[in-house]
Amino acid sequence: MEAQLPEPGRQISKDAVKVWMISSFIGNCVGLLLLGGLIWAAGRYGWYPWIGLVFKMIFVFLVLYLPYDVWIEPIYRQKTWRYEIHDQFIQLKYGVLEKNHFLIPMTKIQYVNLRQGLLLRKYGLADITVKTMASEHEIPGLPLEEAKQLRMQIAKLAAIAEEEEALGIDGKRPVDEIAAAENGEGEAVPAAFQKPEEETAAPERKDKERTEGDTDAADSALPSGGGDAEDVRHG
Amino acid sequence: MRRILPFLPEEGMLKMSVMDERIAGAPGWKRLSPAWLFFSLANLVKEWLIPIILFVINNSDGWWIKAIKILCVPFILFQLIGIFLQWKNYKYRVTEKEIRIIKGSFVKEEKIIPVKRIQSVEKETSFIHRWFSLTSLKFHLATGEEEAFSLEAIKEKEADEILNRIRGGGKGTADPAAEAGGKGMQGVPGAKTVFAMAPKDIFIASFTSFSFLAFGPFLVSLYLNIDEYFHLSNLLGDLPVRVWESLARSVPLLLLGGAALIAVSLLFGIIVTFLRYGNYRVESDGKRIVIKKGLFNVSELAVPVEKIRAIKWKKYFLRSFLGITEVKLVAMAGNGEDSETKSAVLFPFLQENRAKELVREMFGIRLSEPMEKLPARALAVKLLRPNYLWIIAAVVNFYQWPEYWYASVILLVYILVHRILSFFRCRYRLEENHIQQQGGVWTAELIYLPEHHMDEMVLKTSWLQRRFGLATVEIHIRANPSETLLIEDLPWEKGAEIFRWFMEKRKRPAA
């Protein structure tokens, strides 16, 4: 049934598995230690018995879950991770038990980030995060060079893609009834609202944005100037 | 009137730069009305009222109280000067393309906000404002509530002119001031009134919204407030007890008293609803929607049509029996805290047919019927899906309080009923350029979302869903409060169809 969706093609590095295994192991150990401490404290200081019970249940669950979380899940996660960068959108697919397909339009991307922690650096890897208005997405475990290239690619595409915000909810340009009436036309005609000065000004601005975007991309890989680019034009 | 921070830089620093003094001298730059000083002073007095009562009237001789008194004087002076400097250094300029604000006494700050990026404008006129024919404007941006900024206490005429200018419409006529001189509907001459609420509607709504139930809490808080200053309990003595005793002696008198109480609380509910929704009207000029309401404190919300992401119909449990629905604009507007009054509600309560008709007129969209239901196997998945919180709760329940075993059974039944209801509520339909989806459990929520306002799409399948060939579609919409379209447990093929549809739409962006 997967065949019904166009699959994204690009994979992430195999080394990511090792990084995930190590970080997952450390995380699990810390979690278990904390829980152990809480269970001990619950017994020692006579908390309500049900609190200790909940902690113990979680503890048992985590211990049983540990082998899967540390050894099996990272392997399959790496195997199932796919991504693809199109001109107009980013497609992601990942997940072992829960499989997720993401589609993120370029026009909605706010900025791209490259992140590299200690473990990732050791294996020469990096994560890329793509921030949209709604959420943040990660393309993890990429070889550093590839990650840098990808960041640049997304930043450029996102800078070029222009937001089609000027459309009403019916997908048409809003019709200015007053202007139409003033122009002596009973029924509103869309041509009446495409003001000539805007028409000529728009392409210029777009070109400017594009070059701005490019230089920005070279520096910091931000689509159009910064995280708050949505509202601020740096003058 | 809003909170005023005397010295700290105000929230929403959009842009900082070294201010060019020549710019500020250029024509078009304006200050807030001097009345702003008056409002700030009033605020300052309000802030200091309680400390002054505590420390001055309560004339204690402790040396540290004297020290505080002496320290307070320069501090208050400092604040007074601060308020004046803040006003003096706050300048704004509005053109058709952008709004600029320069402010700051010691640290200069300049904000530039492209008009295109303004998501909605709120014009709030309190009844004190109206004495001075002032108003305040609040501009909402896509970055959320932190970045919203306002022009407080400006002349009403000035506000209308600003709104007209940033509207950018009617540019054919040269002089915007002359236009604003017309019938000022937020400075827009000739905006059509699309909807005006009839007193009858408000009357019905005051019953279905249960606002009369707020009478009790209102009385209690009123009593406590008065008690704080005048010690009512001492003043009244045992009067309440005596009144109650004489009432309780005769049944007719008791009934009469009860009826009077109910009548007063109903009246209270009606008054509250009228205050809130009196003069409620919606205007449209084709480019933006203006929602006006309020009797004493008047508020107007203007949303450009292209900033409306989606439209939402909400049928509350009780009102749905009367065929009454609420229509909301999904947009960046309002703060979402007090959702009923603040967010962009288009029609708070309206007959469903009328609401649909009006939306069709205003936005040129219509809901397609019939919508698809979930397949029967979705119900199986919904019922089978484990609820981990319930499992933990049940184990704790049986272990700790086995005598109350029925508690977890009741909880389970509630969860299952919830799921069954959500199964029957769910409807969806994919159209050429939009998606419609109905969800909710007790309150039915129907949303109309055009493709170009979808921020991202997720199609996901859990292990259990894959066994039954089902999936979940999630679409994020940029709005405040944030909004997500969610279709849970629809057939995988349908989910994939929606995903492919979005992909194809994106490949060929609208020209």
Chai-1 contact restraints between the chains, C-beta under 6 A:
chainA,res_idxA,chainB,res_idxB,connection_type,confidence,min_distance_angstrom,max_distance_angstrom,comment,restraint_id
A,M1,B,W492,contact,1.0,0.0,6.0,A-B,restraint_1
A,Q4,B,A496,contact,1.0,0.0,6.0,A-B,restraint_2
A,L5,B,A496,contact,1.0,0.0,6.0,A-B,restraint_3
A,W50,B,V396,contact,1.0,0.0,6.0,A-B,restraint_4
A,W50,B,Q400,contact,1.0,0.0,6.0,A-B,restraint_5
A,L53,B,V396,contact,1.0,0.0,6.0,A-B,restraint_6
A,L53,B,Y399,contact,1.0,0.0,6.0,A-B,restraint_7
A,Q88,B,R506,contact,1.0,0.0,6.0,A-B,restraint_8
A,Q88,B,K507,contact,1.0,0.0,6.0,A-B,restraint_9
A,F89,B,R506,contact,1.0,0.0,6.0,A-B,restraint_10
A,L97,B,W463,contact,1.0,0.0,6.0,A-B,restraint_11
A,E98,B,K460,contact,1.0,0.0,6.0,A-B,restraint_12
A,E98,B,S462,contact,1.0,0.0,6.0,A-B,restraint_13
A,K99,B,T461,contact,1.0,0.0,6.0,A-B,restraint_14
A,N100,B,K460,contact,1.0,0.0,6.0,A-B,restraint_15
A,H101,B,L459,contact,1.0,0.0,6.0,A-B,restraint_16
A,F102,B,V458,contact,1.0,0.0,6.0,A-B,restraint_17
A,L103,B,M457,contact,1.0,0.0,6.0,A-B,restraint_18
A,L103,B,F502,contact,1.0,0.0,6.0,A-B,restraint_19
A,I104,B,E456,contact,1.0,0.0,6.0,A-B,restraint_20
A,P105,B,R506,contact,1.0,0.0,6.0,A-B,restraint_21
A,K108,B,D455,contact,1.0,0.0,6.0,A-B,restraint_22
A,T132,B,D455,contact,1.0,0.0,6.0,A-B,restraint_23
A,T132,B,E456,contact,1.0,0.0,6.0,A-B,restraint_24
A,M133,B,D455,contact,1.0,0.0,6.0,A-B,restraint_25
A,M133,B,R478,contact,1.0,0.0,6.0,A-B,restraint_26
A,A134,B,D455,contact,1.0,0.0,6.0,A-B,restraint_27
A,A134,B,E456,contact,1.0,0.0,6.0,A-B,restraint_28
A,A134,B,H476,contact,1.0,0.0,6.0,A-B,restraint_29
A,E164,B,H452,contact,1.0,0.0,6.0,A-B,restraint_30
A,E164,B,A510,contact,1.0,0.0,6.0,A-B,restraint_31
A,E165,B,E306,contact,1.0,0.0,6.0,A-B,restraint_32
A,A166,B,E306,contact,1.0,0.0,6.0,A-B,restraint_33
A,L167,B,E306,contact,1.0,0.0,6.0,A-B,restraint_34
A,L167,B,H452,contact,1.0,0.0,6.0,A-B,restraint_35
A,G168,B,V305,contact,1.0,0.0,6.0,A-B,restraint_36
A,G168,B,E306,contact,1.0,0.0,6.0,A-B,restraint_37
A,I169,B,I308,contact,1.0,0.0,6.0,A-B,restraint_38
A,I169,B,F363,contact,1.0,0.0,6.0,A-B,restraint_39
A,I169,B,I365,contact,1.0,0.0,6.0,A-B,restraint_40
A,I169,B,P450,contact,1.0,0.0,6.0,A-B,restraint_41
A,D170,B,F363,contact,1.0,0.0,6.0,A-B,restraint_42
A,D170,B,G364,contact,1.0,0.0,6.0,A-B,restraint_43
A,D170,B,I365,contact,1.0,0.0,6.0,A-B,restraint_44
A,G171,B,N433,contact,1.0,0.0,6.0,A-B,restraint_45
A,G171,B,P450,contact,1.0,0.0,6.0,A-B,restraint_46
A,P174,B,K287,contact,1.0,0.0,6.0,A-B,restraint_47
A,P174,B,V305,contact,1.0,0.0,6.0,A-B,restraint_48
A,P174,B,E306,contact,1.0,0.0,6.0,A-B,restraint_49
A,V175,B,G286,contact,1.0,0.0,6.0,A-B,restraint_50
A,D176,B,G169,contact,1.0,0.0,6.0,A-B,restraint_51
A,D176,B,G286,contact,1.0,0.0,6.0,A-B,restraint_52
A,D176,B,K287,contact,1.0,0.0,6.0,A-B,restraint_53
A,E177,B,D285,contact,1.0,0.0,6.0,A-B,restraint_54
A,E177,B,G286,contact,1.0,0.0,6.0,A-B,restraint_55
A,I178,B,G169,contact,1.0,0.0,6.0,A-B,restraint_56
A,I178,B,G170,contact,1.0,0.0,6.0,A-B,restraint_57
A,I178,B,G190,contact,1.0,0.0,6.0,A-B,restraint_58
A,I178,B,D285,contact,1.0,0.0,6.0,A-B,restraint_59
A,A179,B,G169,contact,1.0,0.0,6.0,A-B,restraint_60
A,E182,B,G172,contact,1.0,0.0,6.0,A-B,restraint_61
A,D228,B,T143,contact,1.0,0.0,6.0,A-B,restraint_62
A,E230,B,A142,contact,1.0,0.0,6.0,A-B,restraint_63
A,E230,B,T143,contact,1.0,0.0,6.0,A-B,restraint_64
A,D231,B,R117,contact,1.0,0.0,6.0,A-B,restraint_65
A,D231,B,L141,contact,1.0,0.0,6.0,A-B,restraint_66
A,D231,B,T143,contact,1.0,0.0,6.0,A-B,restraint_67
A,V232,B,L14,contact,1.0,0.0,6.0,A-B,restraint_68
A,V232,B,K15,contact,1.0,0.0,6.0,A-B,restraint_69
A,R233,B,P114,contact,1.0,0.0,6.0,A-B,restraint_70
A,G235,B,I112,contact,1.0,0.0,6.0,A-B,restraint_71
